[in-house]
Amino acid sequence: MRAVVCHAGELTVRDLPTPVPGPGEVLLRVTRAGICGSDLHARVHCDVSADVSEEVGYPGFMRREHSVVFGHEFAGEVISYGPDCKKRWGPGTLVVAVPMVSHGGERHLTGFSESAPGAYADFVVVAEDMTFEVPEGVSAEHAALTEPMAVAYHAVRRGAVGKRDVAVVIGCGPIGLAVIAVLKASGVKHVVASDLSESRRKLAQRVGADVVVDPRVDSPWDAACERGRYITRAPDMLGVAFDAMHRLRRLPVVPWRPVFQAAERLGAVPGGPVVFECVGAPGMIENIITGAPFRSRIVVVGVCMEPDSYRPVMAINKEHDFRFAFYYDPAEYHTALQMIADGRIDVSPLITATIGFDSVPAAFEALGSAEQHAKILIDPTSDAVL
């Protein structure tokens, strides 16, 4: 089979043996595979990520000297089964799968390990128990975006965003766009999106952002404050508390703590917006801490593979909450597929090009500029160039 292999930061098209499914595994013919920002990062910073992965218990992440087939976002047709399978789907059935397989009792991340080649290839092996049939009417192109939509769905759940909250999405690449789409599908009324790229700002509008700003011209934080009662200065934060306590003093007997807690729950004491960092570059966390209103809830979704720093004292003074989102569980993955299938999420605006294997290196370069493209899909049967 043909496949795109990453070795020492270089991407080349090679002829490789067709993989053989093991126990509980299914062989798929890849119909579409998505190029993810994590692939771009791993190409350059895989050793850093491998060190972190090993520290948290997974020693199988790719390193620079390895030869790895990328591709963890994909859809494919069932070809054959390995031993001990239930054989749930007939040949040719379109499916998607959580990108994880198990070999010898060890689990491996598909597309990020020599032990689990990914879908930048004619064929890929998946775990039957983590495979889902694509509902009728959903194309292979749209199904291939199940994985990034699952990442976004998990991130939005981590953010615990209420419908009346203001959500601010910093960075409108594929994951930022996916987060916007999930926020709107979840009923969030006010979504502010910020990106340097004009084309990506237009895509943010297409997937549902209510306000889109160029941060070189306008502040996303000003836009958020126009839609929510947020505090941006320390004296104002103290003043709100003082005013609330002053009003309560008029009561003859005041149960201070429960009354004040009730005021917080009812919004009398302001919180902040829910902010999604979807860039994954050094300096972004510090930028958000500095600009975001007091008591913002910050969900870090962008994968920064380089060391970074920020001022904890700024976050302390502004009482920011931090949450980090990485992956998803199989139930969230399946929910994302259903959201695509029932039309709650329209993923078509995210797809900006479909290419063949030979154009993958050029696609990596184009995506690195962040000017023109969002999600580029690979069609193994295509000769299309970028």
C-alpha atoms as one frame of an Amber mdcrd trajectory, in Angstrom:
protein
   0.000   0.000   0.000   1.009   3.663  -0.333   1.428   5.784   2.763   2.865
   9.102   3.909   5.643   8.507   6.425   7.180  11.034   8.810  10.839  10.442
   9.686  13.189  13.040  11.177  10.680  15.754  10.343  10.460  14.831   6.670
   7.283  13.579   4.970   7.687  11.081   2.134   5.337   8.786   0.220   6.409
   5.159   0.505   5.213   1.690  -0.393   4.534  -0.281   2.789   3.079  -3.726
   3.478  -0.699  -3.714   3.962  -1.361  -4.093   7.712  -2.903  -7.314   8.994
  -5.640  -6.957  11.635  -4.933  -8.730  14.903  -7.377 -10.081  17.483 -10.366
  -7.783  17.858  -9.225  -5.560  15.005 -10.707  -4.457  11.688  -8.895  -3.541
   8.490 -10.306  -0.442   6.811  -9.754   1.013   3.388  -9.209   4.696   4.112
 -11.659   6.931   2.289 -10.690  10.244   3.909  -8.106  11.326   6.468  -7.775
  14.748   8.045  -4.578  16.687   8.665  -4.620  17.861  12.274  -2.695  20.630
  13.990  -1.333  17.962  16.322   0.251  16.304  13.286   1.956  19.572  12.397
   3.250  19.946  15.953   4.353  16.307  16.234   6.359  16.540  13.042   8.597
  19.167  14.670   8.214  18.697  18.430   7.553  14.970  18.794  10.488  14.399
  21.190   9.114  16.975  23.634   5.682  15.387  23.479   7.185  11.905  23.823
   9.007  12.957  27.001   5.770  14.272  28.520   3.808  11.204  27.398   6.367
   8.931  29.007   6.135  10.886  32.257   2.366  10.336  32.359   2.667   6.633
  31.595   2.697   6.199  27.803   6.174   5.369  26.444   5.010   4.606  22.899
   4.671   8.137  21.508   6.709   8.764  18.359  10.203  10.206  18.428  12.165
  11.980  15.730  14.137   8.893  14.708  10.975   6.804  14.268   9.145   6.301
  10.994   5.471   6.955  11.637   2.366   7.075   9.472   0.300  10.021  10.717
  -3.496  10.133  10.635  -5.869   9.928  13.606  -8.872  11.625  11.947 -10.403
   9.352   9.339 -13.281   7.453   7.851 -12.946   4.135   6.035 -14.702   1.117
   4.594 -14.608  -2.276   6.278 -12.392  -4.731   4.383 -11.689  -7.649   6.733
 -11.530  -8.772  10.362  -8.879 -10.255  12.583  -9.467 -13.173  14.976 -11.989
 -12.907  17.832 -14.140 -10.273  16.146 -17.924 -10.052  16.223 -17.902  -8.978
  12.546 -20.650  -6.446  13.075 -20.487  -4.818   9.645 -20.353  -6.170   6.143
 -17.554  -5.396   3.692 -17.776  -1.877   2.326 -19.580  -0.420   5.364 -18.437
   3.139   6.080 -17.193   3.526   9.649 -15.161   5.783  11.898 -13.085   4.732
  14.893 -11.520   6.107  18.047  -7.806   6.242  17.113  -6.453   3.723  19.579
  -5.421   0.077  19.263  -4.092  -2.518  21.686  -1.124  -4.779  21.035   0.187
  -7.229  23.596  -1.798  -5.600  26.353  -0.414  -2.141  25.553  -2.620   0.587
  24.097  -1.204   2.816  21.368  -2.345   6.078  19.816  -3.125   5.566  16.151
  -1.093   7.913  13.984   1.374   8.848  16.723   3.256   5.594  17.245   5.297
   3.147  15.198   3.122   0.489  16.821  -0.101   2.012  15.445   0.259   3.368
  11.893  -2.347   5.948  11.025  -4.609   6.808   8.123  -2.302   8.743   5.816
  -2.383   5.446   3.968  -4.496   3.222   1.750  -5.399   1.037   4.753  -5.549
   1.375   8.525  -6.230  -1.060  11.386  -8.737  -0.120  14.112 -10.214  -1.712
  17.233 -13.633  -3.229  16.537 -14.929  -2.240  19.973 -14.095   1.421  19.292
 -15.545   1.517  15.785 -18.881   3.110  14.856 -20.927   2.775  11.705 -21.481
   6.063   9.917 -25.219   6.874   9.791 -26.911   6.886   6.421 -26.636  10.176
   4.600 -23.312  11.216   6.145 -20.500  11.446   3.595 -16.996  10.134   4.152
 -15.749  13.729   4.061 -18.010  14.779   6.912 -17.535  11.556   8.877 -13.767
  12.069   8.848 -14.288  15.158  11.011 -15.828  13.140  13.845 -12.537  13.083
  15.741 -11.885  16.855  15.831 -15.546  17.453  16.658 -15.179  15.016  19.563
 -12.188  17.036  20.801 -14.320  20.185  20.629 -17.317  18.544  22.301 -15.116
  17.360  25.172 -13.581  20.835  25.521 -16.994  22.501  25.680 -18.094  20.004
  28.325 -14.909  20.733  30.284 -15.818  24.405  30.111 -19.290  23.757  31.587
 -20.646  26.573  29.412 -24.173  27.714  30.159 -26.494  28.926  27.416 -26.443
  32.436  28.888 -22.663  32.551  29.254 -20.471  34.466  26.854 -17.888  32.175
  25.244 -14.695  33.609  23.773 -12.758  31.455  21.297  -9.165  32.544  20.744
  -7.885  31.057  17.484 -10.118  29.962  14.609  -8.119  27.082  13.204  -9.838
  23.708  12.829 -10.238  23.114  16.575 -11.347  26.676  17.281 -13.918  26.423
  14.498 -15.070  23.075  15.860 -15.444  24.569  19.343 -17.557  27.408  17.915
 -19.778  24.914  16.084 -20.299  22.824  19.236 -20.996  25.900  21.363 -23.731
  27.023  18.987 -25.113  23.478  18.697 -25.282  23.461  22.516 -27.418  26.599
  22.540 -24.810  29.131  23.724 -26.230  32.524  22.725 -23.086  34.658  22.657
 -19.883  33.406  21.024 -17.015  35.806  20.346 -14.265  34.556  18.012 -10.817
  36.075  17.513  -8.207  35.316  14.858  -5.517  37.157  12.902  -6.528  35.519
   9.618  -9.322  37.146   7.627 -10.240  33.874   5.918 -10.534  32.080   9.234
 -12.628  34.866  10.686 -15.025  34.391   7.777 -15.117  30.656   8.504 -15.881
  31.445  12.155 -18.922  33.421  11.027 -20.029  30.540   8.810 -19.961  28.052
  11.682 -21.970  30.365  13.925 -19.810  32.904  15.787 -21.942  35.886  16.795
 -19.057  38.359  16.917 -15.748  38.016  15.072 -12.779  40.282  15.745  -9.307
  40.886  14.404  -7.314  41.213  17.661  -4.932  43.666  15.976  -7.884  46.035
  15.556 -10.492  45.185  18.204 -10.415  43.510  21.599 -12.281  40.227  22.063
 -12.524  41.141  25.744 -14.350  44.389  24.962 -16.712  42.400  22.759 -17.311
  39.931  25.590 -17.947  42.716  28.108 -20.539  44.266  25.810 -22.552  41.056
  26.156 -21.900  40.179  29.774 -21.640  41.992  33.089 -17.940  41.447  33.542
 -15.367  43.170  35.679 -12.070  44.301  34.168 -10.472  46.296  37.021  -9.575
  45.216  40.554 -11.212  48.230  42.272 -14.446  47.448  40.430 -14.344  43.852
  41.646 -13.906  44.987  45.233 -16.553  47.648  44.708 -19.160  45.123  43.621
 -18.569  43.121  46.796 -18.686  46.287  48.904 -21.954  47.458  47.316 -23.554
  44.044  47.803 -22.569  43.965  51.467 -23.748  47.563  51.944 -27.203  46.706
  50.577 -27.401  43.635  52.802 -26.700  45.746  55.890 -30.194  47.219  55.571
 -31.655  43.859  56.520 -32.375  43.468  60.279 -30.734  40.027  60.499 -28.390
  38.878  57.781 -27.128  35.298  57.343 -24.088  36.689  55.540 -22.525  33.669
  53.948 -25.610  31.915  52.488 -27.056  35.230  51.231 -23.829  36.190  49.523
 -23.468  32.696  48.015 -27.024  32.967  46.707 -26.147  36.345  45.176 -23.197
  34.728  43.413 -25.388  31.949  41.999 -27.954  34.476  40.759 -25.309  36.602
  39.064 -25.403  39.563  41.439 -21.678  39.040  41.967 -20.211  38.896  38.446
 -18.230  36.025  37.039 -16.381  36.073  33.758 -16.744  34.584  30.292 -15.653
  31.086  29.353 -12.505  31.383  27.244 -11.199  28.689  24.909  -7.521  28.925
  24.010  -7.312  27.179  20.624  -3.969  28.378  19.286  -1.416  26.261  21.133
   1.511  28.669  20.822   3.858  30.071  23.475   2.565  33.265  25.011  -1.127
  32.620  24.424  -1.950  31.686  28.024  -0.217  34.821  29.305  -2.054  36.893
  26.703  -5.404  35.541  27.851  -4.640  35.920  31.552  -3.700  39.544  30.989
  -6.701  40.448  28.849  -9.579  38.330  30.120 -12.039  39.787  32.661 -11.962
  38.808  36.319 -13.123  35.289  37.214 -12.918  34.009  33.659 -12.950  30.271
  33.167 -10.104  29.426  30.782 -10.121  26.138  28.892  -6.801  25.362  27.210
  -7.462  23.291  24.097  -4.555  24.295  21.858  -1.644  21.859  22.143   1.531
  23.837  22.778   4.463  21.431  22.575   7.068  23.991  23.617   7.864  25.232
  27.125   5.805  28.275  28.027   5.480  30.705  30.903   2.890  33.031  32.375
   2.465  35.184  35.473   0.602  33.204  38.142   0.186  36.376  40.201  -1.926
  37.889  37.403  -4.203  34.830  37.337  -4.376  34.904  41.134  -5.311  38.577
  41.247  -8.035  38.041  38.663  -9.198  34.723  40.182  -9.129  32.890  36.875
 -10.140  29.248  36.718  -7.996  26.987  34.523  -9.086  23.776  32.849  -7.153
  21.783  30.289  -8.783  19.602  27.644  -6.954  16.932  25.674  -8.934  13.981
  24.410 -12.440  12.525  24.758 -14.052   9.253  25.712 -15.777   6.847  23.285
 -19.218   8.122  24.323 -18.224  11.699  23.461 -16.806  10.474  20.157 -20.091
   8.769  19.319 -22.066  11.863  20.356 -19.979  13.980  17.984 -20.782  11.582
  15.137 -24.490  11.820  15.946 -24.347  15.633  16.058 -22.929  15.601  12.529
 -25.501  13.049  11.380 -28.562  14.887  12.704 -27.462  18.250  11.385 -26.800
  19.970  14.692 -23.275  20.583  13.420 -22.431  21.491   9.830 -18.790  20.566
   9.282 -18.702  21.475   5.591 -17.315  25.013   6.151 -14.249  23.536   7.842
 -13.151  21.558   4.761 -11.061  23.859   2.578  -9.248  21.338   0.346  -8.996
  17.643  -0.536  -5.659  16.324  -1.814  -3.748  13.172  -2.681  -0.722  11.725
  -0.901   1.847  13.597  -2.978   0.539  16.993  -1.825   0.722  16.247   1.898
   4.100  18.010   2.452   2.760  21.123   0.702  -0.391  20.933   2.820   1.696
  20.952   6.015   3.437  24.098   4.838   0.140  25.766   3.896  -1.467  24.921
   7.232   1.564  26.271   9.063   0.880  29.735   7.665  -2.699  29.711   9.040
  -3.877  32.093   6.351  -5.984  30.167   3.896  -6.966  26.728   5.079  -8.792
  25.075   7.950  -9.229  21.321   7.475  -7.404  19.670   4.585  -8.510  16.121
   3.840  -6.508  13.374   2.170  -8.183  11.129  -0.396  -5.904   8.135  -1.023
  -7.419   7.613  -4.481  -6.903  11.209  -5.592  -4.117  12.896  -7.510  -5.388
  16.360  -6.526  -2.738  18.887  -5.627  -2.913  21.852  -3.295
